[in-house]
Amino acid sequence: MDGSSKQFIPAIRQAFPHVYLQGKGLLATEGSISLPISNHGSLGSPLAFTSHFLEFGDLNDIKKTSLAHELEKGKSYTPIITTESGLYRYHLQILSNASTQQD
């Protein structure tokens, strides 16, 4: 829960103290990057790898990109998506953190 919705969290928690508030994952108008999985946040937000072709730009060198399996845990990236609807290598210009790795 971040961005503009963050300001409403205290009032919502007070009004609904027994309700779990789930983060939204990383979503944009242009496409979904990650999707939330319930279980009280312990599973995080895995990549929506079947939604679009996803690449991740290095923050220090945007021309250097990585695919999902190449992401380094704890490093921040900026998503680049290619969509079925015609966006080609669209740079979302938002930050994403690689918080987990699959073994």
C-alpha positions as protocol buffer text, in pm:
chain_id: "A"
residue {
  index: 1
  type: MET
  ca { x: 0 y: 0 z: 0 }
}
residue {
  index: 2
  type: ASP
  ca { x: 175 y: 302 z: -129 }
}
residue {
  index: 3
  type: GLY
  ca { x: 132 y: 607 z: -344 }
}
residue {
  index: 4
  type: SER
  ca { x: -182 y: 810 z: -300 }
}
residue {
  index: 5
  type: SER
  ca { x: -368 y: 527 z: -123 }
}
residue {
  index: 6
  type: LYS
  ca { x: -126 y: 529 z: 170 }
}
residue {
  index: 7
  type: GLN
  ca { x: -293 y: 831 z: 332 }
}
residue {
  index: 8
  type: PHE
  ca { x: -621 y: 641 z: 374 }
}
residue {
  index: 9
  type: ILE
  ca { x: -477 y: 331 z: 544 }
}
residue {
  index: 10
  type: PRO
  ca { x: -504 y: 451 z: 909 }
}
residue {
  index: 11
  type: ALA
  ca { x: -874 y: 540 z: 872 }
}
residue {
  index: 12
  type: ILE
  ca { x: -952 y: 213 z: 694 }
}
residue {
  index: 13
  type: ARG
  ca { x: -771 y: 9 z: 960 }
}
residue {
  index: 14
  type: GLN
  ca { x: -960 y: 192 z: 1233 }
}
residue {
  index: 15
  type: ALA
  ca { x: -1296 y: 134 z: 1062 }
}
residue {
  index: 16
  type: PHE
  ca { x: -1218 y: -232 z: 979 }
}
residue {
  index: 17
  type: PRO
  ca { x: -970 y: -354 z: 1243 }
}
residue {
  index: 18
  type: HIS
  ca { x: -1008 y: -725 z: 1163 }
}
residue {
  index: 19
  type: VAL
  ca { x: -969 y: -696 z: 786 }
}
residue {
  index: 20
  type: TYR
  ca { x: -637 y: -776 z: 621 }
}
residue {
  index: 21
  type: LEU
  ca { x: -534 y: -511 z: 368 }
}
residue {
  index: 22
  type: GLN
  ca { x: -349 y: -663 z: 77 }
}
residue {
  index: 23
  type: GLY
  ca { x: -102 y: -469 z: -134 }
}
residue {
  index: 24
  type: LYS
  ca { x: -186 y: -432 z: -501 }
}
residue {
  index: 25
  type: GLY
  ca { x: 135 y: -557 z: -659 }
}
residue {
  index: 26
  type: LEU
  ca { x: 293 y: -347 z: -931 }
}
residue {
  index: 27
  type: LEU
  ca { x: 19 y: -238 z: -1169 }
}
residue {
  index: 28
  type: ALA
  ca { x: 9 y: 41 z: -1426 }
}
residue {
  index: 29
  type: THR
  ca { x: -240 y: 153 z: -1687 }
}
residue {
  index: 30
  type: GLU
  ca { x: -3 y: 18 z: -1951 }
}
residue {
  index: 31
  type: GLY
  ca { x: 15 y: -329 z: -1798 }
}
residue {
  index: 32
  type: SER
  ca { x: 53 y: -557 z: -1498 }
}
residue {
  index: 33
  type: ILE
  ca { x: 404 y: -624 z: -1375 }
}
residue {
  index: 34
  type: SER
  ca { x: 325 y: -822 z: -1061 }
}
residue {
  index: 35
  type: LEU
  ca { x: 11 y: -951 z: -897 }
}
residue {
  index: 36
  type: PRO
  ca { x: -69 y: -983 z: -527 }
}
residue {
  index: 37
  type: ILE
  ca { x: -107 y: -1321 z: -366 }
}
residue {
  index: 38
  type: SER
  ca { x: -295 y: -1341 z: -39 }
}
residue {
  index: 39
  type: ASN
  ca { x: -170 y: -1519 z: 273 }
}
residue {
  index: 40
  type: HIS
  ca { x: -114 y: -1190 z: 455 }
}
residue {
  index: 41
  type: GLY
  ca { x: 168 y: -1070 z: 236 }
}
residue {
  index: 42
  type: SER
  ca { x: 406 y: -1355 z: 310 }
}
residue {
  index: 43
  type: LEU
  ca { x: 408 y: -1466 z: -53 }
}
residue {
  index: 44
  type: GLY
  ca { x: 475 y: -1120 z: -194 }
}
residue {
  index: 45
  type: SER
  ca { x: 376 y: -1020 z: -546 }
}
residue {
  index: 46
  type: PRO
  ca { x: 509 y: -1255 z: -814 }
}
residue {
  index: 47
  type: LEU
  ca { x: 569 y: -1136 z: -1168 }
}
residue {
  index: 48
  type: ALA
  ca { x: 276 y: -1144 z: -1407 }
}
residue {
  index: 49
  type: PHE
  ca { x: 499 y: -1317 z: -1660 }
}
residue {
  index: 50
  type: THR
  ca { x: 211 y: -1442 z: -1876 }
}
residue {
  index: 51
  type: SER
  ca { x: 60 y: -1095 z: -1919 }
}
residue {
  index: 52
  type: HIS
  ca { x: 334 y: -930 z: -2124 }
}
residue {
  index: 53
  type: PHE
  ca { x: 696 y: -973 z: -2223 }
}
residue {
  index: 54
  type: LEU
  ca { x: 889 y: -824 z: -1931 }
}
residue {
  index: 55
  type: GLU
  ca { x: 1239 y: -681 z: -1925 }
}
residue {
  index: 56
  type: PHE
  ca { x: 1400 y: -488 z: -1643 }
}
residue {
  index: 57
  type: GLY
  ca { x: 1631 y: -192 z: -1694 }
}
residue {
  index: 58
  type: ASP
  ca { x: 1936 y: -134 z: -1480 }
}
residue {
  index: 59
  type: LEU
  ca { x: 1896 y: 196 z: -1294 }
}
residue {
  index: 60
  type: ASN
  ca { x: 2257 y: 295 z: -1370 }
}
residue {
  index: 61
  type: ASP
  ca { x: 2246 y: 197 z: -1738 }
}
residue {
  index: 62
  type: ILE
  ca { x: 1898 y: 177 z: -1893 }
}
residue {
  index: 63
  type: LYS
  ca { x: 2043 y: 15 z: -2208 }
}
residue {
  index: 64
  type: LYS
  ca { x: 2141 y: -284 z: -1992 }
}
residue {
  index: 65
  type: THR
  ca { x: 1834 y: -501 z: -1944 }
}
residue {
  index: 66
  type: SER
  ca { x: 1769 y: -827 z: -1761 }
}
residue {
  index: 67
  type: LEU
  ca { x: 1502 y: -1091 z: -1797 }
}
residue {
  index: 68
  type: ALA
  ca { x: 1311 y: -1217 z: -1494 }
}
residue {
  index: 69
  type: HIS
  ca { x: 1540 y: -1512 z: -1426 }
}
residue {
  index: 70
  type: GLU
  ca { x: 1843 y: -1279 z: -1432 }
}
residue {
  index: 71
  type: LEU
  ca { x: 1722 y: -1039 z: -1161 }
}
residue {
  index: 72
  type: GLU
  ca { x: 1940 y: -1005 z: -854 }
}
residue {
  index: 73
  type: LYS
  ca { x: 1777 y: -1018 z: -512 }
}
residue {
  index: 74
  type: GLY
  ca { x: 1763 y: -679 z: -341 }
}
residue {
  index: 75
  type: LYS
  ca { x: 1852 y: -481 z: -654 }
}
residue {
  index: 76
  type: SER
  ca { x: 1613 y: -219 z: -794 }
}
residue {
  index: 77
  type: TYR
  ca { x: 1506 y: -215 z: -1158 }
}
residue {
  index: 78
  type: THR
  ca { x: 1272 y: -25 z: -1385 }
}
residue {
  index: 79
  type: PRO
  ca { x: 1023 y: -238 z: -1585 }
}
residue {
  index: 80
  type: ILE
  ca { x: 1014 y: -237 z: -1964 }
}
residue {
  index: 81
  type: ILE
  ca { x: 713 y: -410 z: -2120 }
}
residue {
  index: 82
  type: THR
  ca { x: 608 y: -529 z: -2462 }
}
residue {
  index: 83
  type: THR
  ca { x: 234 y: -588 z: -2481 }
}
residue {
  index: 84
  type: GLU
  ca { x: 1 y: -776 z: -2708 }
}
residue {
  index: 85
  type: SER
  ca { x: -183 y: -447 z: -2772 }
}
residue {
  index: 86
  type: GLY
  ca { x: 116 y: -282 z: -2939 }
}
residue {
  index: 87
  type: LEU
  ca { x: 341 y: -122 z: -2680 }
}
residue {
  index: 88
  type: TYR
  ca { x: 695 y: -218 z: -2776 }
}
residue {
  index: 89
  type: ARG
  ca { x: 967 y: -203 z: -2510 }
}
residue {
  index: 90
  type: TYR
  ca { x: 769 y: 60 z: -2321 }
}
residue {
  index: 91
  type: HIS
  ca { x: 971 y: 196 z: -2030 }
}
residue {
  index: 92
  type: LEU
  ca { x: 737 y: 248 z: -1733 }
}
residue {
  index: 93
  type: GLN
  ca { x: 981 y: 474 z: -1545 }
}
residue {
  index: 94
  type: ILE
  ca { x: 889 y: 333 z: -1204 }
}
residue {
  index: 95
  type: LEU
  ca { x: 1109 y: 142 z: -963 }
}
residue {
  index: 96
  type: SER
  ca { x: 1072 y: -222 z: -879 }
}
residue {
  index: 97
  type: ASN
  ca { x: 1270 y: -420 z: -625 }
}
residue {
  index: 98
  type: ALA
  ca { x: 1369 y: -781 z: -681 }
}
residue {
  index: 99
  type: SER
  ca { x: 1278 y: -913 z: -338 }
}
residue {
  index: 100
  type: THR
  ca { x: 1295 y: -1287 z: -397 }
}
residue {
  index: 101
  type: GLN
  ca { x: 1463 y: -1536 z: -624 }
}
residue {
  index: 102
  type: GLN
  ca { x: 1351 y: -1874 z: -740 }
}
residue {
  index: 103
  type: ASP
  ca { x: 1601 y: -2152 z: -693 }
}
